Amino acid sequence: MEEYLLELITNSKYECVQEDIQASYKYLFVDEFQDCSPTQIKIFDRLSDLVEQSIWVGDYKQAIYGFRYW
């Protein structure tokens, strides 16, 4: 599902989806950022470009998926 969403928000062929997101959402809030996967980070990064403001909150000391990156 994440890969499909990433395709929808990055591919110019789905510009209508991106415009709908821009028209519908003003803010993006990401909590527990430290546990995001690389794909999720790409999604949040692109969504940040589509909204007026984004806030990402995370604490490396609370990361439970740190083993993913080693």
N, CA, C and O atoms as a Maestro MAE file, in Angstrom:
{
 s_m_m2io_version
 :::
 2.0.0
}

f_m_ct {
 s_m_title
 :::
 protein
 m_atom[280] {
  # First column is atom index #
  i_m_mmod_type
  r_m_x_coord
  r_m_y_coord
  r_m_z_coord
  i_m_residue_number
  s_m_chain_name
  s_m_pdb_residue_name
  s_m_pdb_atom_name
  i_m_atomic_number
  :::
  1 25 0.816 -1.163 0.000 1 A "MET " " N  " 7
  2 3 0.000 0.000 0.000 1 A "MET " " CA " 6
  3 2 0.877 1.249 0.000 1 A "MET " " C  " 6
  4 15 0.574 2.234 -0.673 1 A "MET " " O  " 8
  5 25 1.958 1.194 0.758 2 A "GLU " " N  " 7
  6 3 2.838 2.356 0.814 2 A "GLU " " CA " 6
  7 2 3.440 2.659 -0.558 2 A "GLU " " C  " 6
  8 15 3.523 3.818 -0.965 2 A "GLU " " O  " 8
  9 25 3.854 1.623 -1.256 3 A "GLU " " N  " 7
  10 3 4.433 1.817 -2.590 3 A "GLU " " CA " 6
  11 2 3.412 2.420 -3.557 3 A "GLU " " C  " 6
  12 15 3.756 3.269 -4.379 3 A "GLU " " O  " 8
  13 25 2.167 1.980 -3.456 4 A "TYR " " N  " 7
  14 3 1.109 2.542 -4.315 4 A "TYR " " CA " 6
  15 2 0.860 4.013 -3.984 4 A "TYR " " C  " 6
  16 15 0.700 4.836 -4.885 4 A "TYR " " O  " 8
  17 25 0.828 4.341 -2.705 5 A "LEU " " N  " 7
  18 3 0.643 5.736 -2.314 5 A "LEU " " CA " 6
  19 2 1.808 6.589 -2.808 5 A "LEU " " C  " 6
  20 15 1.602 7.688 -3.323 5 A "LEU " " O  " 8
  21 25 3.013 6.090 -2.653 6 A "LEU " " N  " 7
  22 3 4.182 6.827 -3.121 6 A "LEU " " CA " 6
  23 2 4.095 7.089 -4.624 6 A "LEU " " C  " 6
  24 15 4.432 8.177 -5.088 6 A "LEU " " O  " 8
  25 25 3.652 6.112 -5.365 7 A "GLU " " N  " 7
  26 3 3.466 6.278 -6.816 7 A "GLU " " CA " 6
  27 2 2.420 7.361 -7.105 7 A "GLU " " C  " 6
  28 15 2.615 8.195 -7.989 7 A "GLU " " O  " 8
  29 25 1.325 7.345 -6.368 8 A "LEU " " N  " 7
  30 3 0.256 8.321 -6.588 8 A "LEU " " CA " 6
  31 2 0.690 9.756 -6.317 8 A "LEU " " C  " 6
  32 15 0.249 10.679 -7.002 8 A "LEU " " O  " 8
  33 25 1.544 9.945 -5.331 9 A "ILE " " N  " 7
  34 3 1.901 11.314 -4.960 9 A "ILE " " CA " 6
  35 2 3.194 11.811 -5.617 9 A "ILE " " C  " 6
  36 15 3.575 12.968 -5.436 9 A "ILE " " O  " 8
  37 25 3.867 10.942 -6.377 10 A "THR " " N  " 7
  38 3 5.097 11.375 -7.040 10 A "THR " " CA " 6
  39 2 5.005 11.383 -8.560 10 A "THR " " C  " 6
  40 15 5.708 12.151 -9.217 10 A "THR " " O  " 8
  41 25 4.158 10.551 -9.119 11 A "ASN " " N  " 7
  42 3 4.068 10.430 -10.569 11 A "ASN " " CA " 6
  43 2 3.153 11.521 -11.135 11 A "ASN " " C  " 6
  44 15 2.017 11.682 -10.688 11 A "ASN " " O  " 8
  45 25 3.655 12.261 -12.115 12 A "SER " " N  " 7
  46 3 2.870 13.361 -12.702 12 A "SER " " CA " 6
  47 2 1.602 12.875 -13.391 12 A "SER " " C  " 6
  48 15 0.685 13.664 -13.621 12 A "SER " " O  " 8
  49 25 1.538 11.604 -13.720 13 A "LYS " " N  " 7
  50 3 0.347 11.055 -14.352 13 A "LYS " " CA " 6
  51 2 -0.852 11.064 -13.390 13 A "LYS " " C  " 6
  52 15 -2.003 10.986 -13.822 13 A "LYS " " O  " 8
  53 25 -0.572 11.160 -12.097 14 A "TYR " " N  " 7
  54 3 -1.625 11.212 -11.078 14 A "TYR " " CA " 6
  55 2 -1.723 12.601 -10.450 14 A "TYR " " C  " 6
  56 15 -1.988 12.740 -9.256 14 A "TYR " " O  " 8
  57 25 -1.510 13.604 -11.258 15 A "GLU " " N  " 7
  58 3 -1.516 14.986 -10.771 15 A "GLU " " CA " 6
  59 2 -2.843 15.355 -10.098 15 A "GLU " " C  " 6
  60 15 -2.857 16.163 -9.170 15 A "GLU " " O  " 8
  61 25 -3.943 14.777 -10.550 16 A "CYS " " N  " 7
  62 3 -5.247 15.071 -9.949 16 A "CYS " " CA " 6
  63 2 -5.295 14.636 -8.481 16 A "CYS " " C  " 6
  64 15 -5.938 15.290 -7.660 16 A "CYS " " O  " 8
  65 25 -4.622 13.547 -8.156 17 A "VAL " " N  " 7
  66 3 -4.569 13.076 -6.766 17 A "VAL " " CA " 6
  67 2 -3.774 14.075 -5.926 17 A "VAL " " C  " 6
  68 15 -4.173 14.419 -4.813 17 A "VAL " " O  " 8
  69 25 -2.671 14.526 -6.457 18 A "GLN " " N  " 7
  70 3 -1.835 15.480 -5.751 18 A "GLN " " CA " 6
  71 2 -2.566 16.808 -5.541 18 A "GLN " " C  " 6
  72 15 -2.455 17.418 -4.477 18 A "GLN " " O  " 8
  73 25 -3.298 17.245 -6.536 19 A "GLU " " N  " 7
  74 3 -4.076 18.477 -6.416 19 A "GLU " " CA " 6
  75 2 -5.188 18.323 -5.382 19 A "GLU " " C  " 6
  76 15 -5.491 19.263 -4.647 19 A "GLU " " O  " 8
  77 25 -5.785 17.154 -5.326 20 A "ASP " " N  " 7
  78 3 -6.830 16.899 -4.337 20 A "ASP " " CA " 6
  79 2 -6.260 16.950 -2.921 20 A "ASP " " C  " 6
  80 15 -6.902 17.478 -2.013 20 A "ASP " " O  " 8
  81 25 -5.082 16.415 -2.730 21 A "ILE " " N  " 7
  82 3 -4.432 16.471 -1.417 21 A "ILE " " CA " 6
  83 2 -4.155 17.921 -1.046 21 A "ILE " " C  " 6
  84 15 -4.421 18.336 0.082 21 A "ILE " " O  " 8
  85 25 -3.625 18.689 -1.986 22 A "GLN " " N  " 7
  86 3 -3.344 20.101 -1.722 22 A "GLN " " CA " 6
  87 2 -4.609 20.870 -1.352 22 A "GLN " " C  " 6
  88 15 -4.580 21.728 -0.470 22 A "GLN " " O  " 8
  89 25 -5.700 20.571 -2.013 23 A "ALA " " N  " 7
  90 3 -6.955 21.271 -1.758 23 A "ALA " " CA " 6
  91 2 -7.619 20.829 -0.455 23 A "ALA " " C  " 6
  92 15 -8.386 21.587 0.138 23 A "ALA " " O  " 8
  93 25 -7.333 19.627 -0.015 24 A "SER " " N  " 7
  94 3 -8.028 19.064 1.140 24 A "SER " " CA " 6
  95 2 -7.286 19.199 2.465 24 A "SER " " C  " 6
  96 15 -7.912 19.214 3.525 24 A "SER " " O  " 8
  97 25 -5.961 19.297 2.416 25 A "TYR " " N  " 7
  98 3 -5.179 19.273 3.646 25 A "TYR " " CA " 6
  99 2 -4.259 20.474 3.735 25 A "TYR " " C  " 6
  100 15 -3.655 20.900 2.749 25 A "TYR " " O  " 8
  101 25 -4.169 21.006 4.940 26 A "LYS " " N  " 7
  102 3 -3.315 22.161 5.185 26 A "LYS " " CA " 6
  103 2 -2.049 21.764 5.966 26 A "LYS " " C  " 6
  104 15 -0.974 22.329 5.764 26 A "LYS " " O  " 8
  105 25 -2.207 20.790 6.852 27 A "TYR " " N  " 7
  106 3 -1.116 20.386 7.745 27 A "TYR " " CA " 6
  107 2 -0.842 18.892 7.653 27 A "TYR " " C  " 6
  108 15 -1.729 18.092 7.355 27 A "TYR " " O  " 8
  109 25 0.410 18.543 7.917 28 A "LEU " " N  " 7
  110 3 0.824 17.155 8.039 28 A "LEU " " CA " 6
  111 2 1.537 17.011 9.378 28 A "LEU " " C  " 6
  112 15 2.501 17.726 9.652 28 A "LEU " " O  " 8
  113 25 1.068 16.097 10.203 29 A "PHE " " N  " 7
  114 3 1.695 15.809 11.477 29 A "PHE " " CA " 6
  115 2 2.196 14.366 11.461 29 A "PHE " " C  " 6
  116 15 1.438 13.439 11.176 29 A "PHE " " O  " 8
  117 25 3.474 14.189 11.767 30 A "VAL " " N  " 7
  118 3 4.068 12.849 11.819 30 A "VAL " " CA " 6
  119 2 4.586 12.637 13.235 30 A "VAL " " C  " 6
  120 15 5.496 13.335 13.681 30 A "VAL " " O  " 8
  121 25 4.006 11.674 13.940 31 A "ASP " " N  " 7
  122 3 4.454 11.336 15.288 31 A "ASP " " CA " 6
  123 2 5.216 10.011 15.217 31 A "ASP " " C  " 6
  124 15 4.993 9.204 14.314 31 A "ASP " " O  " 8
  125 25 6.097 9.802 16.160 32 A "GLU " " N  " 7
  126 3 6.921 8.594 16.203 32 A "GLU " " CA " 6
  127 2 7.764 8.451 14.932 32 A "GLU " " C  " 6
  128 15 7.942 7.355 14.401 32 A "GLU " " O  " 8
  129 25 8.270 9.579 14.469 33 A "PHE " " N  " 7
  130 3 9.062 9.595 13.235 33 A "PHE " " CA " 6
  131 2 10.242 8.631 13.285 33 A "PHE " " C  " 6
  132 15 10.639 8.076 12.260 33 A "PHE " " O  " 8
  133 25 10.792 8.437 14.459 34 A "GLN " " N  " 7
  134 3 11.981 7.587 14.580 34 A "GLN " " CA " 6
  135 2 11.725 6.148 14.133 34 A "GLN " " C  " 6
  136 15 12.674 5.414 13.856 34 A "GLN " " O  " 8
  137 25 10.475 5.739 14.060 35 A "ASP " " N  " 7
  138 3 10.159 4.362 13.666 35 A "ASP " " CA " 6
  139 2 9.672 4.244 12.225 35 A "ASP " " C  " 6
  140 15 9.151 3.200 11.832 35 A "ASP " " O  " 8
  141 25 9.834 5.295 11.442 36 A "CYS " " N  " 7
  142 3 9.395 5.267 10.037 36 A "CYS " " CA " 6
  143 2 10.373 4.477 9.176 36 A "CYS " " C  " 6
  144 15 11.583 4.495 9.402 36 A "CYS " " O  " 8
  145 25 9.829 3.795 8.201 37 A "SER " " N  " 7
  146 3 10.658 3.075 7.230 37 A "SER " " CA " 6
  147 2 11.112 4.062 6.151 37 A "SER " " C  " 6
  148 15 10.554 5.154 6.049 37 A "SER " " O  " 8
  149 25 12.108 3.701 5.351 38 A "PRO " " N  " 7
  150 3 12.534 4.591 4.260 38 A "PRO " " CA " 6
  151 2 11.398 4.959 3.300 38 A "PRO " " C  " 6
  152 15 11.339 6.092 2.822 38 A "PRO " " O  " 8
  153 25 10.515 4.032 3.021 39 A "THR " " N  " 7
  154 3 9.380 4.335 2.141 39 A "THR " " CA " 6
  155 2 8.441 5.337 2.801 39 A "THR " " C  " 6
  156 15 7.961 6.260 2.144 39 A "THR " " O  " 8
  157 25 8.180 5.166 4.070 40 A "GLN " " N  " 7
  158 3 7.318 6.102 4.786 40 A "GLN " " CA " 6
  159 2 7.932 7.500 4.810 40 A "GLN " " C  " 6
  160 15 7.216 8.494 4.682 40 A "GLN " " O  " 8
  161 25 9.232 7.579 4.970 41 A "ILE " " N  " 7
  162 3 9.906 8.879 4.967 41 A "ILE " " CA " 6
  163 2 9.729 9.558 3.607 41 A "ILE " " C  " 6
  164 15 9.476 10.762 3.548 41 A "ILE " " O  " 8
  165 25 9.860 8.805 2.524 42 A "LYS " " N  " 7
  166 3 9.639 9.366 1.187 42 A "LYS " " CA " 6
  167 2 8.210 9.884 1.042 42 A "LYS " " C  " 6
  168 15 7.985 10.948 0.465 42 A "LYS " " O  " 8
  169 25 7.258 9.136 1.561 43 A "ILE " " N  " 7
  170 3 5.857 9.551 1.500 43 A "ILE " " CA " 6
  171 2 5.658 10.849 2.277 43 A "ILE " " C  " 6
  172 15 5.068 11.798 1.759 43 A "ILE " " O  " 8
  173 25 6.143 10.897 3.505 44 A "PHE " " N  " 7
  174 3 5.968 12.091 4.320 44 A "PHE " " CA " 6
  175 2 6.692 13.287 3.721 44 A "PHE " " C  " 6
  176 15 6.199 14.413 3.789 44 A "PHE " " O  " 8
  177 25 7.843 13.049 3.142 45 A "ASP " " N  " 7
  178 3 8.593 14.134 2.512 45 A "ASP " " CA " 6
  179 2 7.803 14.724 1.341 45 A "ASP " " C  " 6
  180 15 7.708 15.944 1.206 45 A "ASP " " O  " 8
  181 25 7.245 13.872 0.508 46 A "ARG " " N  " 7
  182 3 6.448 14.346 -0.634 46 A "ARG " " CA " 6
  183 2 5.165 15.024 -0.164 46 A "ARG " " C  " 6
  184 15 4.789 16.072 -0.691 46 A "ARG " " O  " 8
  185 25 4.497 14.438 0.816 47 A "LEU " " N  " 7
  186 3 3.286 15.065 1.353 47 A "LEU " " CA " 6
  187 2 3.591 16.444 1.936 47 A "LEU " " C  " 6
  188 15 2.765 17.354 1.856 47 A "LEU " " O  " 8
  189 25 4.774 16.593 2.521 48 A "SER " " N  " 7
  190 3 5.182 17.897 3.059 48 A "SER " " CA " 6
  191 2 5.243 18.956 1.969 48 A "SER " " C  " 6
  192 15 4.980 20.133 2.219 48 A "SER " " O  " 8
  193 25 5.588 18.534 0.767 49 A "ASP " " N  " 7
  194 3 5.622 19.466 -0.367 49 A "ASP " " CA " 6
  195 2 4.213 19.875 -0.802 49 A "ASP " " C  " 6
  196 15 4.037 20.928 -1.415 49 A "ASP " " O  " 8
  197 25 3.228 19.065 -0.492 50 A "LEU " " N  " 7
  198 3 1.866 19.305 -0.956 50 A "LEU " " CA " 6
  199 2 1.011 20.103 0.035 50 A "LEU " " C  " 6
  200 15 -0.052 20.604 -0.334 50 A "LEU " " O  " 8
  201 25 1.456 20.224 1.271 51 A "VAL " " N  " 7
  202 3 0.682 20.938 2.283 51 A "VAL " " CA " 6
  203 2 1.413 22.214 2.693 51 A "VAL " " C  " 6
  204 15 2.579 22.419 2.353 51 A "VAL " " O  " 8
  205 25 0.702 23.064 3.428 52 A "GLU " " N  " 7
  206 3 1.301 24.340 3.837 52 A "GLU " " CA " 6
  207 2 2.376 24.175 4.901 52 A "GLU " " C  " 6
  208 15 3.403 24.853 4.872 52 A "GLU " " O  " 8
  209 25 2.127 23.266 5.839 53 A "GLN " " N  " 7
  210 3 3.072 23.116 6.942 53 A "GLN " " CA " 6
  211 2 3.109 21.675 7.402 53 A "GLN " " C  " 6
  212 15 2.085 20.992 7.414 53 A "GLN " " O  " 8
  213 25 4.296 21.211 7.782 54 A "SER " " N  " 7
  214 3 4.415 19.857 8.326 54 A "SER " " CA " 6
  215 2 5.237 19.896 9.610 54 A "SER " " C  " 6
  216 15 6.167 20.690 9.753 54 A "SER " " O  " 8
  217 25 4.874 19.029 10.525 55 A "ILE " " N  " 7
  218 3 5.580 18.905 11.795 55 A "ILE " " CA " 6
  219 2 5.879 17.424 12.003 55 A "ILE " " C  " 6
  220 15 4.983 16.581 11.964 55 A "ILE " " O  " 8
  221 25 7.150 17.128 12.223 56 A "TRP " " N  " 7
  222 3 7.596 15.750 12.422 56 A "TRP " " CA " 6
  223 2 8.188 15.658 13.828 56 A "TRP " " C  " 6
  224 15 9.039 16.466 14.200 56 A "TRP " " O  " 8
  225 25 7.743 14.686 14.599 57 A "VAL " " N  " 7
  226 3 8.207 14.521 15.968 57 A "VAL " " CA " 6
  227 2 8.740 13.107 16.141 57 A "VAL " " C  " 6
  228 15 8.096 12.134 15.749 57 A "VAL " " O  " 8
  229 25 9.919 13.009 16.729 58 A "GLY " " N  " 7
  230 3 10.495 11.697 16.977 58 A "GLY " " CA " 6
  231 2 11.584 11.776 18.025 58 A "GLY " " C  " 6
  232 15 12.108 12.854 18.305 58 A "GLY " " O  " 8
  233 25 11.917 10.666 18.590 59 A "ASP " " N  " 7
  234 3 12.957 10.588 19.609 59 A "ASP " " CA " 6
  235 2 13.788 9.340 19.329 59 A "ASP " " C  " 6
  236 15 13.316 8.220 19.520 59 A "ASP " " O  " 8
  237 25 15.010 9.532 18.884 60 A "TYR " " N  " 7
  238 3 15.881 8.419 18.525 60 A "TYR " " CA " 6
  239 2 16.039 7.430 19.684 60 A "TYR " " C  " 6
  240 15 16.168 6.226 19.462 60 A "TYR " " O  " 8
  241 25 16.030 7.936 20.907 61 A "LYS " " N  " 7
  242 3 16.199 7.058 22.078 61 A "LYS " " CA " 6
  243 2 15.006 6.125 22.284 61 A "LYS " " C  " 6
  244 15 15.109 5.147 23.024 61 A "LYS " " O  " 8
  245 25 13.875 6.418 21.635 62 A "GLN " " N  " 7
  246 3 12.699 5.565 21.769 62 A "GLN " " CA " 6
  247 2 12.475 4.679 20.544 62 A "GLN " " C  " 6
  248 15 11.446 4.011 20.437 62 A "GLN " " O  " 8
  249 25 13.420 4.674 19.640 63 A "ALA " " N  " 7
  250 3 13.268 3.895 18.405 63 A "ALA " " CA " 6
  251 2 13.168 2.409 18.716 63 A "ALA " " C  " 6
  252 15 14.023 1.844 19.399 63 A "ALA " " O  " 8
  253 25 12.113 1.785 18.206 64 A "ILE " " N  " 7
  254 3 11.961 0.347 18.431 64 A "ILE " " CA " 6
  255 2 12.340 -0.462 17.199 64 A "ILE " " C  " 6
  256 15 12.459 -1.686 17.272 64 A "ILE " " O  " 8
  257 25 12.531 0.210 16.070 65 A "TYR " " N  " 7
  258 3 12.889 -0.494 14.839 65 A "TYR " " CA " 6
  259 2 14.305 -0.156 14.380 65 A "TYR " " C  " 6
  260 15 14.603 -0.228 13.188 65 A "TYR " " O  " 8
  261 25 15.161 0.205 15.299 66 A "GLY " " N  " 7
  262 3 16.528 0.558 14.957 66 A "GLY " " CA " 6
  263 2 17.263 -0.555 14.228 66 A "GLY " " C  " 6
  264 15 18.175 -0.297 13.441 66 A "GLY " " O  " 8
  265 25 16.866 -1.785 14.489 67 A "PHE " " N  " 7
  266 3 17.529 -2.927 13.846 67 A "PHE " " CA " 6
  267 2 17.328 -2.944 12.342 67 A "PHE " " C  " 6
  268 15 18.077 -3.613 11.630 67 A "PHE " " O  " 8
  269 25 16.332 -2.221 11.840 68 A "ARG " " N  " 7
  270 3 16.075 -2.197 10.398 68 A "ARG " " CA " 6
  271 2 17.263 -1.625 9.620 68 A "ARG " " C  " 6
  272 15 17.493 -2.009 8.474 68 A "ARG " " O  " 8
  273 25 17.995 -0.738 10.217 69 A "TYR " " N  " 7
  274 3 18.997 0.038 9.486 69 A "TYR " " CA " 6
  275 2 20.425 -0.410 9.740 69 A "TYR " " C  " 6
  276 15 21.357 0.225 9.247 69 A "TYR " " O  " 8
  277 25 20.623 -1.466 10.483 70 A "TRP " " N  " 7
  278 3 22.001 -1.884 10.791 70 A "TRP " " CA " 6
  279 2 22.432 -3.038 9.936 70 A "TRP " " C  " 6
  280 15 23.560 -3.514 10.065 70 A "TRP " " O  " 8
  :::
 }
 m_bond[279] {
  # First column is bond index #
  i_m_from
  i_m_to
  i_m_order
  :::
  1 1 2 1
  2 2 3 1
  3 3 4 2
  4 3 5 1
  5 5 6 1
  6 6 7 1
  7 7 8 2
  8 7 9 1
  9 9 10 1
  10 10 11 1
  11 11 12 2
  12 11 13 1
  13 13 14 1
  14 14 15 1
  15 15 16 2
  16 15 17 1
  17 17 18 1
  18 18 19 1
  19 19 20 2
  20 19 21 1
  21 21 22 1
  22 22 23 1
  23 23 24 2
  24 23 25 1
  25 25 26 1
  26 26 27 1
  27 27 28 2
  28 27 29 1
  29 29 30 1
  30 30 31 1
  31 31 32 2
  32 31 33 1
  33 33 34 1
  34 34 35 1
  35 35 36 2
  36 35 37 1
  37 37 38 1
  38 38 39 1
  39 39 40 2
  40 39 41 1
  41 41 42 1
  42 42 43 1
  43 43 44 2
  44 43 45 1
  45 45 46 1
  46 46 47 1
  47 47 48 2
  48 47 49 1
  49 49 50 1
  50 50 51 1
  51 51 52 2
  52 51 53 1
  53 53 54 1
  54 54 55 1
  55 55 56 2
  56 55 57 1
  57 57 58 1
  58 58 59 1
  59 59 60 2
  60 59 61 1
  61 61 62 1
  62 62 63 1
  63 63 64 2
  64 63 65 1
  65 65 66 1
  66 66 67 1
  67 67 68 2
  68 67 69 1
  69 69 70 1
  70 70 71 1
  71 71 72 2
  72 71 73 1
  73 73 74 1
  74 74 75 1
  75 75 76 2
  76 75 77 1
  77 77 78 1
  78 78 79 1
  79 79 80 2
  80 79 81 1
  81 81 82 1
  82 82 83 1
  83 83 84 2
  84 83 85 1
  85 85 86 1
  86 86 87 1
  87 87 88 2
  88 87 89 1
  89 89 90 1
  90 90 91 1
  91 91 92 2
  92 91 93 1
  93 93 94 1
  94 94 95 1
  95 95 96 2
  96 95 97 1
  97 97 98 1
  98 98 99 1
  99 99 100 2
  100 99 101 1
  101 101 102 1
  102 102 103 1
  103 103 104 2
  104 103 105 1
  105 105 106 1
  106 106 107 1
  107 107 108 2
  108 107 109 1
  109 109 110 1
  110 110 111 1
  111 111 112 2
  112 111 113 1
  113 113 114 1
  114 114 115 1
  115 115 116 2
  116 115 117 1
  117 117 118 1
  118 118 119 1
  119 119 120 2
  120 119 121 1
  121 121 122 1
  122 122 123 1
  123 123 124 2
  124 123 125 1
  125 125 126 1
  126 126 127 1
  127 127 128 2
  128 127 129 1
  129 129 130 1
  130 130 131 1
  131 131 132 2
  132 131 133 1
  133 133 134 1
  134 134 135 1
  135 135 136 2
  136 135 137 1
  137 137 138 1
  138 138 139 1
  139 139 140 2
  140 139 141 1
  141 141 142 1
  142 142 143 1
  143 143 144 2
  144 143 145 1
  145 145 146 1
  146 146 147 1
  147 147 148 2
  148 147 149 1
  149 149 150 1
  150 150 151 1
  151 151 152 2
  152 151 153 1
  153 153 154 1
  154 154 155 1
  155 155 156 2
  156 155 157 1
  157 157 158 1
  158 158 159 1
  159 159 160 2
  160 159 161 1
  161 161 162 1
  162 162 163 1
  163 163 164 2
  164 163 165 1
  165 165 166 1
  166 166 167 1
  167 167 168 2
  168 167 169 1
  169 169 170 1
  170 170 171 1
  171 171 172 2
  172 171 173 1
  173 173 174 1
  174 174 175 1
  175 175 176 2
  176 175 177 1
  177 177 178 1
  178 178 179 1
  179 179 180 2
  180 179 181 1
  181 181 182 1
  182 182 183 1
  183 183 184 2
  184 183 185 1
  185 185 186 1
  186 186 187 1
  187 187 188 2
  188 187 189 1
  189 189 190 1
  190 190 191 1
  191 191 192 2
  192 191 193 1
  193 193 194 1
  194 194 195 1
  195 195 196 2
  196 195 197 1
  197 197 198 1
  198 198 199 1
  199 199 200 2
  200 199 201 1
  201 201 202 1
  202 202 203 1
  203 203 204 2
  204 203 205 1
  205 205 206 1
  206 206 207 1
  207 207 208 2
  208 207 209 1
  209 209 210 1
  210 210 211 1
  211 211 212 2
  212 211 213 1
  213 213 214 1
  214 214 215 1
  215 215 216 2
  216 215 217 1
  217 217 218 1
  218 218 219 1
  219 219 220 2
  220 219 221 1
  221 221 222 1
  222 222 223 1
  223 223 224 2
  224 223 225 1
  225 225 226 1
  226 226 227 1
  227 227 228 2
  228 227 229 1
  229 229 230 1
  230 230 231 1
  231 231 232 2
  232 231 233 1
  233 233 234 1
  234 234 235 1
  235 235 236 2
  236 235 237 1
  237 237 238 1
  238 238 239 1
  239 239 240 2
  240 239 241 1
  241 241 242 1
  242 242 243 1
  243 243 244 2
  244 243 245 1
  245 245 246 1
  246 246 247 1
  247 247 248 2
  248 247 249 1
  249 249 250 1
  250 250 251 1
  251 251 252 2
  252 251 253 1
  253 253 254 1
  254 254 255 1
  255 255 256 2
  256 255 257 1
  257 257 258 1
  258 258 259 1
  259 259 260 2
  260 259 261 1
  261 261 262 1
  262 262 263 1
  263 263 264 2
  264 263 265 1
  265 265 266 1
  266 266 267 1
  267 267 268 2
  268 267 269 1
  269 269 270 1
  270 270 271 1
  271 271 272 2
  272 271 273 1
  273 273 274 1
  274 274 275 1
  275 275 276 2
  276 275 277 1
  277 277 278 1
  278 278 279 1
  279 279 280 2
  :::
 }
}
